[in-house]
Amino acid sequence: MPRGAPHRDTSWSSPISEAWSEGDWSSVGLIAAEGSAADIRSISANFEPTEILKRCAYYQEVIAFFKCPLRRVRLLRLDAGAVIKPHLDREGVDFGIARGFTSQL
């Protein structure tokens, strides 16, 4: 685990809606609304780095790879067998916003 990465005892947030997922999962923000790692809203006027991102150089390096403006960036922790189903948030490509996913096994 990278130095400064969130641990199991970090405050991971549960999903707002379970309509588009199966199984247990949670998230923690790296770039989030108002810089709050627990704020999982996708719409905000003010996305800022969280304290978790500020203390983890590895995640800063990974995020810097993406040469574009970033809004919400978060880590998802899925329990064994959990699935995030294909879905659309209220914002998307129609508003000039693209989503991307990467995984670490």
N, C-alpha and C positions, 0 to 999 in steps of 0.2 A: 504494500500500500504506500503511495507517495507520501512524503513528509507533509503534514498539514492537511491531509485528506480527512473527510468526515469519518468518524468511527461509528460503530453500532449505537453508541450512547448519544450521538448527535440527534438533534430534534428533526427527524424525518417526517414529512407531511404526508397524510393520507390523501387519496384522490378526492376531488370534488364530486365527481360522478363515476359510478361504477358501470354505467351503461355500455361503455366501450372497452371494458377490460374483464378478464376472468382471472380469479386468483388474487392473492395478496401482493400488493406493491406499494411503494412509497417513493417520495422524491425529496431532494434537497437542492436549493438553488445555488448556482455559482454567479449568475447575473440574474437579478430578480427585481420585481417592483419595489422601489424605495430601498433596494439593497438588503431586503429581508430574506434570508435563506428559507424561511418557512412560508413565504408568500408565493403561492403557486398560480396566481392569476396570470393569464396570458395577455391581458390588456392593461396597459398603464402608460402614462405619459413620461414616466421617469424610471428607466431600468438602470440599475447600478450594480457594480461588483459587490458581492457579499463578503463578509469577513472570512468565510471558508475559502473563497477564491484568493483573497489577498494574502493568505498565509500558505498557499500551496503553489509553489513555483511550477510544478509539473503541469497542473491544470491551466495555469496562465500560458505556458508554452503551447499546449494543445489548442487552446482557444485562439491564440495568435496566428495559428496556421490558416485560419479562415480569414481571408482578406476581404471582409465585408462588414458592414455594421451588424452588430448582434443585439438582439433583444433579450428574450428569456433563454438562459442556458441552465440546464439542471442535470443532475445525476438521477437516474431511476434505479431503484433496487427492487428487482422482481424475485419473489420466492420461486422455488422449483415448480415448474408447471404453469406459472402465471403467464398471461398473454395480454398484450395491448392490441386491441382490434383496430383495423384501419378505420380512421374517422377524420372529420374535418372540424377544426375549431372555428369560432365565429370570424376569425380573420384568416387570411391566406393569400394565395397567389393573386387573387382578384384585387387585393389591396397592395400589391407589390412586395409581399412577404412570402418567403419560401421557408419550408421546414426541412431540417435534415436530421438524420439519426446516425449514430455510431454506437458500437457496442464493445464491451470488454468482457471477455469470458474468463 
